Amino acid sequence: MIIGLKVNGSNEASAWTLRIQKDRNNRGRAVTRQKGLALVLVLWVLSLLTIMAGSFALSMRREAAIVAGIKNNAQALAIAESGIAIAQRMLMNPDQNKRWRTDGSIYQVEFTSSNGTGSRFEFRCYPKQVK
């Protein structure tokens, strides 16, 4: 906004008008600089948030893989222990015809676990060596 004041034959009015115009231009540049600074600040904040979100997603993916590995190990251990229990039961079966022999014969057992995955065991039993 330029305010002009005419004084008859005086140059003071034009000097005053120029000073107001100059002040307004400086203020306009300061506002523009502040808008530019705000834009840069917002871009930095968005960049930091993007990096944090990516880091969080990566750590969640790693944790999911670790949990899946722990679950698979626990499941494999449970299946192995059940196979050992089956072998012990078959070796101590009171019926001689159903009992597994300890002559190195291979016995195969297949079963399906509660989650639908199938497992197959192969057992080879040897007699205990006495020293």
N, CA, C and O atoms as a Tinker XYZ file with bonds, in Angstrom:
   524  protein
     1  N      0.849000   -1.166000    0.000000    73     2
     2  CA     0.000000    0.000000    0.000000    64     1     3
     3  C      0.896000    1.232000    0.000000    63     2     4     5
     4  O      1.742000    1.412000    0.876000    81     3
     5  N      0.694000    2.033000   -0.962000    73     3     6
     6  CA     1.481000    3.269000   -1.059000    64     5     7
     7  C      0.552000    4.427000   -0.730000    63     6     8     9
     8  O     -0.504000    4.604000   -1.338000    81     7
     9  N      0.968000    5.179000    0.219000    73     7    10
    10  CA     0.189000    6.356000    0.595000    64     9    11
    11  C      0.932000    7.573000    0.063000    63    10    12    13
    12  O      2.112000    7.783000    0.346000    81    11
    13  N      0.243000    8.324000   -0.673000    73    11    14
    14  CA     0.862000    9.527000   -1.226000    64    13    15
    15  C      0.288000   10.776000   -0.574000    63    14    16    17
    16  O     -0.884000   10.820000   -0.199000    81    15
    17  N      1.089000   11.730000   -0.454000    73    15    18
    18  CA     0.669000   12.985000    0.136000    64    17    19
    19  C      1.268000   14.095000   -0.719000    63    18    20    21
    20  O      2.480000   14.181000   -0.919000    81    19
    21  N      0.400000   14.910000   -1.195000    73    19    22
    22  CA     0.900000   15.999000   -2.037000    64    21    23
    23  C      0.957000   17.272000   -1.214000    63    22    24    25
    24  O     -0.020000   17.749000   -0.636000    81    23
    25  N      2.102000   17.752000   -1.207000    73    23    26
    26  CA     2.290000   19.057000   -0.580000    64    25    27
    27  C      2.690000   20.008000   -1.698000    63    26    28    29
    28  O      3.558000   19.695000   -2.512000    81    27
    29  N      2.067000   21.137000   -1.728000    73    27    30
    30  CA     2.297000   22.072000   -2.826000    64    29    31
    31  C      3.769000   22.449000   -2.935000    63    30    32    33
    32  O      4.320000   23.173000   -2.105000    81    31
    33  N      4.377000   21.928000   -3.990000    73    31    34
    34  CA     5.728000   22.315000   -4.310000    64    33    35
    35  C      6.783000   21.748000   -3.376000    63    34    36    37
    36  O      7.922000   22.213000   -3.389000    81    35
    37  N      6.437000   20.763000   -2.570000    73    35    38
    38  CA     7.412000   20.240000   -1.628000    64    37    39
    39  C      7.821000   18.828000   -2.041000    63    38    40    41
    40  O      6.995000   18.039000   -2.500000    81    39
    41  N      9.078000   18.532000   -1.874000    73    39    42
    42  CA     9.577000   17.197000   -2.177000    64    41    43
    43  C      9.452000   16.258000   -0.978000    63    42    44    45
    44  O      9.740000   15.068000   -1.104000    81    43
    45  N      9.037000   16.757000    0.156000    73    43    46
    46  CA     8.915000   15.924000    1.349000    64    45    47
    47  C      7.882000   14.829000    1.172000    63    46    48    49
    48  O      8.081000   13.724000    1.676000    81    47
    49  N      6.805000   15.089000    0.487000    73    47    50
    50  CA     5.748000   14.100000    0.298000    64    49    51
    51  C      6.257000   12.931000   -0.523000    63    50    52    53
    52  O      5.965000   11.785000   -0.181000    81    51
    53  N      7.009000   13.170000   -1.594000    73    51    54
    54  CA     7.503000   12.078000   -2.415000    64    53    55
    55  C      8.542000   11.257000   -1.673000    63    54    56    57
    56  O      8.622000   10.048000   -1.891000    81    55
    57  N      9.330000   11.856000   -0.814000    73    55    58
    58  CA    10.292000   11.115000   -0.020000    64    57    59
    59  C      9.572000   10.226000    0.981000    63    58    60    61
    60  O      9.972000    9.084000    1.206000    81    59
    61  N      8.539000   10.735000    1.564000    73    59    62
    62  CA     7.754000    9.967000    2.522000    64    61    63
    63  C      7.066000    8.792000    1.825000    63    62    64    65
    64  O      7.018000    7.698000    2.387000    81    63
    65  N      6.538000    8.985000    0.632000    73    63    66
    66  CA     5.885000    7.949000   -0.137000    64    65    67
    67  C      6.880000    6.848000   -0.485000    63    66    68    69
    68  O      6.536000    5.669000   -0.389000    81    67
    69  N      8.073000    7.185000   -0.877000    73    67    70
    70  CA     9.081000    6.196000   -1.224000    64    69    71
    71  C      9.497000    5.380000    0.004000    63    70    72    73
    72  O      9.736000    4.177000   -0.108000    81    71
    73  N      9.584000    6.010000    1.149000    73    71    74
    74  CA     9.977000    5.294000    2.353000    64    73    75
    75  C      8.925000    4.252000    2.725000    63    74    76    77
    76  O      9.290000    3.137000    3.099000    81    75
    77  N      7.650000    4.568000    2.637000    73    75    78
    78  CA     6.584000    3.600000    2.945000    64    77    79
    79  C      6.635000    2.440000    1.958000    63    78    80    81
    80  O      6.467000    1.286000    2.353000    81    79
    81  N      6.864000    2.731000    0.684000    73    79    82
    82  CA     6.935000    1.689000   -0.328000    64    81    83
    83  C      8.131000    0.773000   -0.051000    63    82    84    85
    84  O      8.014000   -0.447000   -0.170000    81    83
    85  N      9.268000    1.344000    0.314000    73    83    86
    86  CA    10.460000    0.546000    0.601000    64    85    87
    87  C     10.238000   -0.336000    1.822000    63    86    88    89
    88  O     10.623000   -1.506000    1.815000    81    87
    89  N      9.620000    0.211000    2.876000    73    87    90
    90  CA     9.328000   -0.584000    4.067000    64    89    91
    91  C      8.397000   -1.740000    3.727000    63    90    92    93
    92  O      8.578000   -2.857000    4.211000    81    91
    93  N      7.425000   -1.470000    2.911000    73    91    94
    94  CA     6.478000   -2.538000    2.542000    64    93    95
    95  C      7.176000   -3.624000    1.743000    63    94    96    97
    96  O      6.904000   -4.805000    1.961000    81    95
    97  N      8.052000   -3.275000    0.842000    73    95    98
    98  CA     8.790000   -4.268000    0.053000    64    97    99
    99  C      9.679000   -5.123000    0.951000    63    98   100   101
   100  O      9.755000   -6.335000    0.747000    81    99
   101  N     10.333000   -4.552000    1.906000    73    99   102
   102  CA    11.170000   -5.308000    2.821000    64   101   103
   103  C     10.344000   -6.276000    3.658000    63   102   104   105
   104  O     10.740000   -7.417000    3.894000    81   103
   105  N      9.191000   -5.792000    4.099000    73   103   106
   106  CA     8.316000   -6.657000    4.876000    64   105   107
   107  C      7.805000   -7.805000    4.004000    63   106   108   109
   108  O      7.688000   -8.929000    4.493000    81   107
   109  N      7.507000   -7.563000    2.767000    73   107   110
   110  CA     7.058000   -8.597000    1.849000    64   109   111
   111  C      8.132000   -9.649000    1.635000    63   110   112   113
   112  O      7.838000  -10.843000    1.574000    81   111
   113  N      9.373000   -9.207000    1.521000    73   111   114
   114  CA    10.468000  -10.159000    1.366000    64   113   115
   115  C     10.656000  -10.985000    2.632000    63   114   116   117
   116  O     10.959000  -12.176000    2.556000    81   115
   117  N     10.482000  -10.374000    3.776000    73   115   118
   118  CA    10.629000  -11.106000    5.034000    64   117   119
   119  C      9.554000  -12.173000    5.155000    63   118   120   121
   120  O      9.838000  -13.285000    5.601000    81   119
   121  N      8.327000  -11.855000    4.768000    73   119   122
   122  CA     7.248000  -12.844000    4.810000    64   121   123
   123  C      7.532000  -13.965000    3.826000    63   122   124   125
   124  O      7.304000  -15.135000    4.135000    81   123
   125  N      8.024000  -13.625000    2.652000    73   123   126
   126  CA     8.362000  -14.639000    1.659000    64   125   127
   127  C      9.485000  -15.539000    2.173000    63   126   128   129
   128  O      9.445000  -16.752000    1.968000    81   127
   129  N     10.480000  -14.960000    2.835000    73   127   130
   130  CA    11.566000  -15.758000    3.396000    64   129   131
   131  C     11.050000  -16.673000    4.493000    63   130   132   133
   132  O     11.484000  -17.819000    4.612000    81   131
   133  N     10.118000  -16.162000    5.298000    73   131   134
   134  CA     9.550000  -17.000000    6.351000    64   133   135
   135  C      8.743000  -18.151000    5.750000    63   134   136   137
   136  O      8.777000  -19.268000    6.266000    81   135
   137  N      8.019000  -17.883000    4.666000    73   135   138
   138  CA     7.282000  -18.963000    4.002000    64   137   139
   139  C      8.243000  -20.000000    3.439000    63   138   140   141
   140  O      7.967000  -21.198000    3.512000    81   139
   141  N      9.350000  -19.568000    2.886000    73   139   142
   142  CA    10.357000  -20.484000    2.361000    64   141   143
   143  C     10.991000  -21.312000    3.474000    63   142   144   145
   144  O     11.246000  -22.504000    3.307000    81   143
   145  N     11.242000  -20.665000    4.611000    73   143   146
   146  CA    11.805000  -21.372000    5.749000    64   145   147
   147  C     10.814000  -22.405000    6.280000    63   146   148   149
   148  O     11.201000  -23.516000    6.642000    81   147
   149  N      9.546000  -22.038000    6.324000    73   147   150
   150  CA     8.522000  -22.982000    6.779000    64   149   151
   151  C      8.435000  -24.179000    5.828000    63   150   152   153
   152  O      8.280000  -25.316000    6.275000    81   151
   153  N      8.531000  -23.934000    4.544000    73   151   154
   154  CA     8.495000  -25.024000    3.563000    64   153   155
   155  C      9.674000  -25.971000    3.765000    63   154   156   157
   156  O      9.502000  -27.190000    3.763000    81   155
   157  N     10.861000  -25.417000    3.938000    73   155   158
   158  CA    12.046000  -26.254000    4.162000    64   157   159
   159  C     11.900000  -27.038000    5.461000    63   158   160   161
   160  O     12.248000  -28.217000    5.516000    81   159
   161  N     11.389000  -26.393000    6.503000    73   159   162
   162  CA    11.191000  -27.059000    7.784000    64   161   163
   163  C     10.191000  -28.204000    7.659000    63   162   164   165
   164  O     10.415000  -29.286000    8.202000    81   163
   165  N      9.108000  -27.975000    6.960000    73   163   166
   166  CA     8.101000  -29.023000    6.753000    64   165   167
   167  C      8.691000  -30.185000    5.948000    63   166   168   169
   168  O      8.413000  -31.346000    6.248000    81   167
   169  N      9.486000  -29.889000    4.951000    73   167   170
   170  CA    10.113000  -30.957000    4.162000    64   169   171
   171  C     11.071000  -31.784000    5.018000    63   170   172   173
   172  O     11.125000  -33.005000    4.870000    81   171
   173  N     11.826000  -31.143000    5.909000    73   171   174
   174  CA    12.730000  -31.868000    6.803000    64   173   175
   175  C     11.946000  -32.757000    7.757000    63   174   176   177
   176  O     12.319000  -33.906000    7.992000    81   175
   177  N     10.865000  -32.228000    8.302000    73   175   178
   178  CA    10.041000  -33.027000    9.223000    64   177   179
   179  C      9.450000  -34.226000    8.495000    63   178   180   181
   180  O      9.449000  -35.335000    9.029000    81   179
   181  N      8.947000  -34.016000    7.284000    73   179   182
   182  CA     8.398000  -35.133000    6.500000    64   181   183
   183  C      9.479000  -36.162000    6.178000    63   182   184   185
   184  O      9.219000  -37.364000    6.206000    81   183
   185  N     10.681000  -35.699000    5.876000    73   183   186
   186  CA    11.773000  -36.636000    5.612000    64   185   187
   187  C     12.090000  -37.462000    6.848000    63   186   188   189
   188  O     12.270000  -38.676000    6.754000    81   187
   189  N     12.160000  -36.820000    7.997000    73   187   190
   190  CA    12.435000  -37.553000    9.238000    64   189   191
   191  C     11.328000  -38.558000    9.551000    63   190   192   193
   192  O     11.608000  -39.681000    9.968000    81   191
   193  N     10.086000  -38.160000    9.355000    73   191   194
   194  CA     8.968000  -39.082000    9.599000    64   193   195
   195  C      9.002000  -40.268000    8.638000    63   194   196   197
   196  O      8.687000  -41.394000    9.024000    81   195
   197  N      9.384000  -40.014000    7.394000    73   195   198
   198  CA     9.483000  -41.100000    6.416000    64   197   199
   199  C     10.585000  -42.079000    6.812000    63   198   200   201
   200  O     10.405000  -43.294000    6.723000    81   199
   201  N     11.718000  -41.548000    7.248000    73   199   202
   202  CA    12.818000  -42.418000    7.685000    64   201   203
   203  C     12.397000  -43.224000    8.908000    63   202   204   205
   204  O     12.691000  -44.417000    8.998000    81   203
   205  N     11.714000  -42.582000    9.847000    73   203   206
   206  CA    11.265000  -43.296000   11.045000    64   205   207
   207  C     10.255000  -44.388000   10.694000    63   206   208   209
   208  O     10.318000  -45.486000   11.247000    81   207
   209  N      9.323000  -44.096000    9.780000    73   207   210
   210  CA     8.333000  -45.101000    9.384000    64   209   211
   211  C      9.011000  -46.272000    8.669000    63   210   212   213
   212  O      8.651000  -47.426000    8.902000    81   211
   213  N      9.971000  -45.992000    7.815000    73   211   214
   214  CA    10.700000  -47.067000    7.132000    64   213   215
   215  C     11.481000  -47.924000    8.103000    63   214   216   217
   216  O     11.510000  -49.148000    7.980000    81   215
   217  N     12.109000  -47.281000    9.063000    73   215   218
   218  CA    12.859000  -48.014000   10.081000    64   217   219
   219  C     11.936000  -48.898000   10.913000    63   218   220   221
   220  O     12.275000  -50.038000   11.228000    81   219
   221  N     10.778000  -48.370000   11.263000    73   219   222
   222  CA     9.806000  -49.151000   12.032000    64   221   223
   223  C      9.320000  -50.353000   11.228000    63   222   224   225
   224  O      9.221000  -51.457000   11.763000    81   223
   225  N      9.016000  -50.147000    9.950000    73   223   226
   226  CA     8.557000  -51.249000    9.102000    64   225   227
   227  C      9.632000  -52.322000    8.971000    63   226   228   229
   228  O      9.327000  -53.513000    9.018000    81   227
   229  N     10.874000  -51.914000    8.810000    73   227   230
   230  CA    11.970000  -52.871000    8.699000    64   229   231
   231  C     12.144000  -53.665000    9.990000    63   230   232   233
   232  O     12.345000  -54.878000    9.948000    81   231
   233  N     12.070000  -52.995000   11.124000    73   231   234
   234  CA    12.225000  -53.718000   12.393000    64   233   235
   235  C     11.056000  -54.670000   12.621000    63   234   236   237
   236  O     11.251000  -55.752000   13.175000    81   235
   237  N      9.848000  -54.295000   12.209000    73   235   238
   238  CA     8.704000  -55.202000   12.360000    64   237   239
   239  C      8.861000  -56.427000   11.456000    63   238   240   241
   240  O      8.493000  -57.537000   11.839000    81   239
   241  N      9.403000  -56.221000   10.269000    73   239   242
   242  CA     9.626000  -57.354000    9.367000    64   241   243
   243  C     10.659000  -58.311000    9.951000    63   242   244   245
   244  O     10.495000  -59.529000    9.883000    81   243
   245  N     11.724000  -57.752000   10.526000    73   243   246
   246  CA    12.751000  -58.594000   11.150000    64   245   247
   247  C     12.189000  -59.350000   12.346000    63   246   248   249
   248  O     12.471000  -60.534000   12.525000    81   247
   249  N     11.393000  -58.664000   13.164000    73   247   250
   250  CA    10.807000  -59.336000   14.326000    64   249   251
   251  C      9.850000  -60.444000   13.898000    63   250   252   253
   252  O      9.800000  -61.498000   14.532000    81   251
   253  N      9.092000  -60.212000   12.827000    73   251   254
   254  CA     8.192000  -61.254000   12.330000    64   253   255
   255  C      8.979000  -62.471000   11.854000    63   254   256   257
   256  O      8.560000  -63.607000   12.076000    81   255
   257  N     10.111000  -62.240000   11.203000    73   255   258
   258  CA    10.948000  -63.357000   10.751000    64   257   259
   259  C     11.538000  -64.110000   11.943000    63   258   260   261
   260  O     11.625000  -65.338000   11.922000    81   259
   261  N     11.938000  -63.385000   12.967000    73   259   262
   262  CA    12.483000  -64.038000   14.164000    64   261   263
   263  C     11.416000  -64.878000   14.845000    63   262   264   265
   264  O     11.676000  -66.010000   15.253000    81   263
   265  N     10.214000  -64.325000   14.969000    73   263   266
   266  CA     9.122000  -65.063000   15.609000    64   265   267
   267  C      8.769000  -66.312000   14.798000    63   266   268   269
   268  O      8.512000  -67.371000   15.370000    81   267
   269  N      8.755000  -66.191000   13.472000    73   267   270
   270  CA     8.465000  -67.356000   12.631000    64   269   271
   271  C      9.536000  -68.428000   12.810000    63   270   272   273
   272  O      9.219000  -69.617000   12.852000    81   271
   273  N     10.805000  -68.019000   12.915000    73   271   274
   274  CA    11.883000  -68.984000   13.142000    64   273   275
   275  C     11.753000  -69.681000   14.487000    63   274   276   277
   276  O     11.949000  -70.892000   14.586000    81   275
   277  N     11.425000  -68.918000   15.520000    73   275   278
   278  CA    11.240000  -69.512000   16.847000    64   277   279
   279  C     10.073000  -70.491000   16.829000    63   278   280   281
   280  O     10.148000  -71.565000   17.426000    81   279
   281  N      8.995000  -70.119000   16.144000    73   279   282
   282  CA     7.823000  -71.002000   16.054000    64   281   283
   283  C      8.173000  -72.291000   15.311000    63   282   284   285
   284  O      7.784000  -73.380000   15.732000    81   283
   285  N      8.905000  -72.162000   14.211000    73   283   286
   286  CA     9.290000  -73.353000   13.448000    64   285   287
   287  C     10.215000  -74.263000   14.252000    63   286   288   289
   288  O     10.088000  -75.486000   14.194000    81   287
   289  N     11.152000  -73.666000   15.008000    73   287   290
   290  CA    12.039000  -74.472000   15.845000    64   289   291
   291  C     11.264000  -75.206000   16.936000    63   290   292   293
   292  O     11.522000  -76.379000   17.204000    81   291
   293  N     10.318000  -74.515000   17.560000    73   291   294
   294  CA     9.506000  -75.149000   18.600000    64   293   295
   295  C      8.669000  -76.282000   18.017000    63   294   296   297
   296  O      8.514000  -77.333000   18.639000    81   295
   297  N      8.133000  -76.064000   16.826000    73   295   298
   298  CA     7.331000  -77.103000   16.181000    64   297   299
   299  C      8.204000  -78.306000   15.815000    63   298   300   301
   300  O      7.794000  -79.450000   16.012000    81   299
   301  N      9.393000  -78.059000   15.289000    73   299   302
   302  CA    10.296000  -79.160000   14.943000    64   301   303
   303  C     10.710000  -79.943000   16.184000    63   302   304   305
   304  O     10.788000  -81.171000   16.142000    81   303
   305  N     10.974000  -79.255000   17.276000    73   303   306
   306  CA    11.334000  -79.925000   18.519000    64   305   307
   307  C     10.181000  -80.788000   19.026000    63   306   308   309
   308  O     10.394000  -81.916000   19.470000    81   307
   309  N      8.959000  -80.257000   18.961000    73   307   310
   310  CA     7.800000  -81.026000   19.410000    64   309   311
   311  C      7.588000  -82.265000   18.541000    63   310   312   313
   312  O      7.261000  -83.335000   19.054000    81   311
   313  N      7.773000  -82.125000   17.237000    73   311   314
   314  CA     7.622000  -83.275000   16.339000    64   313   315
   315  C      8.703000  -84.320000   16.617000    63   314   316   317
   316  O      8.418000  -85.518000   16.631000    81   315
   317  N      9.938000  -83.873000   16.837000    73   315   318
   318  CA    11.025000  -84.811000   17.135000    64   317   319
   319  C     10.765000  -85.548000   18.453000    63   318   320   321
   320  O     10.972000  -86.759000   18.541000    81   319
   321  N     10.315000  -84.821000   19.467000    73   319   322
   322  CA    10.015000  -85.473000   20.740000    64   321   323
   323  C      8.858000  -86.454000   20.615000    63   322   324   325
   324  O      8.867000  -87.501000   21.263000    81   323
   325  N      7.870000  -86.134000   19.798000    73   323   326
   326  CA     6.763000  -87.080000   19.599000    64   325   327
   327  C      7.246000  -88.324000   18.859000    63   326   328   329
   328  O      6.772000  -89.428000   19.124000    81   327
   329  N      8.196000  -88.147000   17.923000    73   327   330
   330  CA     8.759000  -89.305000   17.231000    64   329   331
   331  C      9.517000  -90.214000   18.180000    63   330   332   333
   332  O      9.428000  -91.438000   18.085000    81   331
   333  N     10.266000  -89.611000   19.097000    73   331   334
   334  CA    10.983000  -90.408000   20.100000    64   333   335
   335  C      9.998000  -91.160000   20.990000    63   334   336   337
   336  O     10.215000  -92.325000   21.324000    81   335
   337  N      8.909000  -90.483000   21.373000    73   335   338
   338  CA     7.900000  -91.142000   22.214000    64   337   339
   339  C      7.243000  -92.309000   21.482000    63   338   340   341
   340  O      6.972000  -93.347000   22.084000    81   339
   341  N      6.986000  -92.141000   20.183000    73   339   342
   342  CA     6.400000  -93.235000   19.393000    64   341   343
   343  C      7.376000  -94.407000   19.343000    63   342   344   345
   344  O      6.978000  -95.559000   19.515000    81   343
   345  N      8.652000  -94.112000   19.108000    73   343   346
   346  CA     9.655000  -95.185000   19.041000    64   345   347
   347  C      9.765000  -95.915000   20.375000    63   346   348   349
   348  O      9.849000  -97.143000   20.396000    81   347
   349  N      9.766000  -95.185000   21.489000    73   347   350
   350  CA     9.833000  -95.827000   22.802000    64   349   351
   351  C      8.621000  -96.723000   23.038000    63   350   352   353
   352  O      8.747000  -97.834000   23.554000    81   351
   353  N      7.474000  -96.239000   22.664000    73   351   354
   354  CA     6.259000  -97.040000   22.867000    64   353   355
   355  C      6.283000  -98.309000   22.015000    63   354   356   357
   356  O      5.903000  -99.388000   22.471000    81   355
   357  N      6.737000  -98.160000   20.772000    73   355   358
   358  CA     6.771000  -99.328000   19.891000    64   357   359
   359  C      7.843000 -100.334000   20.329000    63   358   360   361
   360  O      7.680000 -101.537000   20.126000    81   359
   361  N      8.927000  -99.853000   20.921000    73   359   362
   362  CA     9.960000 -100.770000   21.411000    64   361   363
   363  C      9.523000 -101.512000   22.663000    63   362   364   365
   364  O     10.020000 -102.605000   22.932000    81   363
   365  N      8.616000 -100.949000   23.423000    73   363   366
   366  CA     8.147000 -101.584000   24.660000    64   365   367
   367  C      6.738000 -102.154000   24.528000    63   366   368   369
   368  O      6.066000 -102.397000   25.531000    81   367
   369  N      6.297000 -102.365000   23.300000    73   367   370
   370  CA     4.967000 -102.925000   23.073000    64   369   371
   371  C      4.922000 -104.357000   23.630000    63   370   372   373
   372  O      5.791000 -105.169000   23.314000    81   371
   373  N      3.920000 -104.668000   24.453000    73   371   374
   374  CA     3.867000 -106.008000   25.032000    64   373   375
   375  C      3.636000 -107.109000   23.996000    63   374   376   377
   376  O      4.027000 -108.256000   24.213000    81   375
   377  N      3.009000 -106.770000   22.883000    73   375   378
   378  CA     2.760000 -107.768000   21.838000    64   377   379
   379  C      4.038000 -107.931000   21.005000    63   378   380   381
   380  O      4.494000 -106.978000   20.373000    81   379
   381  N      4.611000 -109.138000   21.007000    73   379   382
   382  CA     5.868000 -109.401000   20.307000    64   381   383
   383  C      5.750000 -109.161000   18.804000    63   382   384   385
   384  O      6.718000 -108.754000   18.162000    81   383
   385  N      4.561000 -109.413000   18.237000    73   383   386
   386  CA     4.386000 -109.265000   16.789000    64   385   387
   387  C      4.359000 -107.794000   16.366000    63   386   388   389
   388  O      4.725000 -107.471000   15.236000    81   387
   389  N      3.928000 -106.894000   17.268000    73   387   390
   390  CA     3.852000 -105.471000   16.941000    64   389   391
   391  C      5.090000 -104.703000   17.423000    63   390   392   393
   392  O      5.287000 -103.551000   17.037000    81   391
   393  N      5.889000 -105.303000   18.225000    73   391   394
   394  CA     7.066000 -104.632000   18.775000    64   393   395
   395  C      8.112000 -104.434000   17.682000    63   394   396   397
   396  O      8.319000 -105.303000   16.835000    81   395
   397  N      8.765000 -103.278000   17.718000    73   395   398
   398  CA     9.845000 -103.027000   16.768000    64   397   399
   399  C     11.081000 -103.802000   17.201000    63   398   400   401
   400  O     11.386000 -103.914000   18.388000    81   399
   401  N     11.786000 -104.335000   16.204000    73   399   402
   402  CA    13.001000 -105.093000   16.483000    64   401   403
   403  C     14.205000 -104.150000   16.510000    63   402   404   405
   404  O     14.223000 -103.110000   15.851000    81   403
   405  N     15.176000 -104.536000   17.269000    73   403   406
   406  CA    16.402000 -103.725000   17.381000    64   405   407
   407  C     17.535000 -104.357000   16.575000    63   406   408   409
   408  O     18.651000 -104.529000   17.066000    81   407
   409  N     17.222000 -104.694000   15.337000    73   407   410
   410  CA    18.229000 -105.322000   14.478000    64   409   411
   411  C     18.678000 -104.400000   13.348000    63   410   412   413
   412  O     19.314000 -104.854000   12.397000    81   411
   413  N     18.354000 -103.118000   13.443000    73   411   414
   414  CA    18.747000 -102.167000   12.400000    64   413   415
   415  C     17.687000 -101.989000   11.338000    63   414   416   417
   416  O     17.929000 -101.318000   10.334000    81   415
   417  N     16.503000 -102.579000   11.534000    73   415   418
   418  CA    15.408000 -102.406000   10.573000    64   417   419
   419  C     14.931000 -100.962000   10.593000    63   418   420   421
   420  O     14.971000 -100.288000   11.622000    81   419
   421  N     14.483000 -100.510000    9.441000    73   419   422
   422  CA    13.980000  -99.132000    9.326000    64   421   423
   423  C     12.463000  -99.164000    9.424000    63   422   424   425
   424  O     11.798000  -99.925000    8.721000    81   423
   425  N     11.926000  -98.327000   10.302000    73   423   426
   426  CA    10.479000  -98.192000   10.473000    64   425   427
   427  C     10.103000  -96.754000   10.112000    63   426   428   429
   428  O     10.763000  -95.797000   10.517000    81   427
   429  N      9.022000  -96.633000    9.337000    73   427   430
   430  CA     8.552000  -95.316000    8.918000    64   429   431
   431  C      7.192000  -95.036000    9.551000    63   430   432   433
   432  O      6.308000  -95.892000    9.555000    81   431
   433  N      7.041000  -93.844000   10.076000    73   431   434
   434  CA     5.782000  -93.415000   10.679000    64   433   435
   435  C      5.400000  -92.079000   10.057000    63   434   436   437
   436  O      6.211000  -91.154000    9.999000    81   435
   437  N      4.165000  -91.987000    9.594000    73   435   438
   438  CA     3.657000  -90.728000    9.039000    64   437   439
   439  C      2.436000  -90.315000    9.840000    63   438   440   441
   440  O      1.585000  -91.142000   10.166000    81   439
   441  N      2.357000  -89.033000   10.154000    73   439   442
   442  CA     1.176000  -88.520000   10.830000    64   441   443
   443  C      0.996000  -87.057000   10.475000    63   442   444   445
   444  O      1.915000  -86.393000    9.997000    81   443
   445  N     -0.217000  -86.571000   10.723000    73   443   446
   446  CA    -0.551000  -85.180000   10.444000    64   445   447
   447  C     -0.733000  -84.457000   11.770000    63   446   448   449
   448  O     -1.454000  -84.934000   12.646000    81   447
   449  N     -0.089000  -83.320000   11.921000    73   447   450
   450  CA    -0.215000  -82.560000   13.164000    64   449   451
   451  C     -1.506000  -81.740000   13.151000    63   450   452   453
   452  O     -2.228000  -81.727000   12.154000    81   451
   453  N     -1.788000  -81.067000   14.248000    73   451   454
   454  CA    -3.051000  -80.341000   14.389000    64   453   455
   455  C     -3.173000  -79.170000   13.429000    63   454   456   457
   456  O     -4.291000  -78.769000   13.107000    81   455
   457  N     -2.070000  -78.609000   12.961000    73   455   458
   458  CA    -2.163000  -77.485000   12.026000    64   457   459
   459  C     -2.228000  -77.934000   10.565000    63   458   460   461
   460  O     -2.224000  -77.098000    9.663000    81   459
   461  N     -2.287000  -79.233000   10.328000    73   459   462
   462  CA    -2.463000  -79.747000    8.977000    64   461   463
   463  C     -1.177000  -80.103000    8.254000    63   462   464   465
   464  O     -1.234000  -80.573000    7.118000    81   463
   465  N     -0.042000  -79.901000    8.857000    73   463   466
   466  CA     1.212000  -80.261000    8.205000    64   465   467
   467  C      1.538000  -81.719000    8.504000    63   466   468   469
   468  O      1.373000  -82.188000    9.630000    81   467
   469  N      1.990000  -82.403000    7.512000    73   467   470
   470  CA     2.335000  -83.803000    7.679000    64   469   471
   471  C      3.805000  -83.978000    8.022000    63   470   472   473
   472  O      4.656000  -83.192000    7.608000    81   471
   473  N      4.080000  -85.009000    8.774000    73   471   474
   474  CA     5.457000  -85.318000    9.153000    64   473   475
   475  C      5.708000  -86.800000    8.942000    63   474   476   477
   476  O      4.814000  -87.631000    9.101000    81   475
   477  N      6.943000  -87.108000    8.581000    73   475   478
   478  CA     7.308000  -88.508000    8.369000    64   477   479
   479  C      8.596000  -88.785000    9.125000    63   478   480   481
   480  O      9.565000  -88.032000    9.027000    81   479
   481  N      8.590000  -89.866000    9.871000    73   479   482
   482  CA     9.768000  -90.280000   10.632000    64   481   483
   483  C     10.291000  -91.580000   10.079000    63   482   484   485
   484  O      9.533000  -92.451000    9.651000    81   483
   485  N     11.581000  -91.692000   10.094000    73   483   486
   486  CA    12.232000  -92.964000    9.797000    64   485   487
   487  C     13.085000  -93.323000   10.997000    63   486   488   489
   488  O     13.944000  -92.549000   11.419000    81   487
   489  N     12.840000  -94.500000   11.540000    73   487   490
   490  CA    13.578000  -94.968000   12.715000    64   489   491
   491  C     14.396000  -96.183000   12.354000    63   490   492   493
   492  O     13.955000  -97.051000   11.600000    81   491
   493  N     15.564000  -96.232000   12.889000    73   491   494
   494  CA    16.398000  -97.417000   12.789000    64   493   495
   495  C     16.884000  -97.717000   14.207000    63   494   496   497
   496  O     17.596000  -96.917000   14.813000    81   495
   497  N     16.504000  -98.837000   14.706000    73   495   498
   498  CA    16.808000  -99.184000   16.087000    64   497   499
   499  C     17.912000 -100.241000   16.147000    63   498   500   501
   500  O     17.882000 -101.234000   15.420000    81   499
   501  N     18.879000 -100.006000   17.022000    73   499   502
   502  CA    19.988000 -100.927000   17.235000    64   501   503
   503  C     19.954000 -101.382000   18.703000    63   502   504   505
   504  O     19.478000 -100.653000   19.573000    81   503
   505  N     20.450000 -102.564000   18.960000    73   503   506
   506  CA    20.501000 -103.032000   20.352000    64   505   507
   507  C     21.537000 -102.221000   21.125000    63   506   508   509
   508  O     22.515000 -101.724000   20.568000    81   507
   509  N     21.288000 -102.109000   22.414000    73   507   510
   510  CA    22.211000 -101.384000   23.280000    64   509   511
   511  C     23.467000 -102.237000   23.449000    63   510   512   513
   512  O     23.393000 -103.428000   23.753000    81   511
   513  N     24.602000 -101.613000   23.247000    73   511   514
   514  CA    25.860000 -102.346000   23.378000    64   513   515
   515  C     26.299000 -102.344000   24.835000    63   514   516   517
   516  O     26.356000 -101.296000   25.478000    81   515
   517  N     26.607000 -103.526000   25.342000    73   515   518
   518  CA    27.057000 -103.654000   26.726000    64   517   519
   519  C     28.569000 -103.710000   26.737000    63   518   520   521
   520  O     29.170000 -104.453000   25.961000    81   519
   521  N     29.181000 -102.945000   27.593000    73   519   522
   522  CA    30.642000 -102.921000   27.654000    64   521   523
   523  C     31.155000 -103.864000   28.686000    63   522   524
   524  O     32.366000 -103.974000   28.874000    81   523
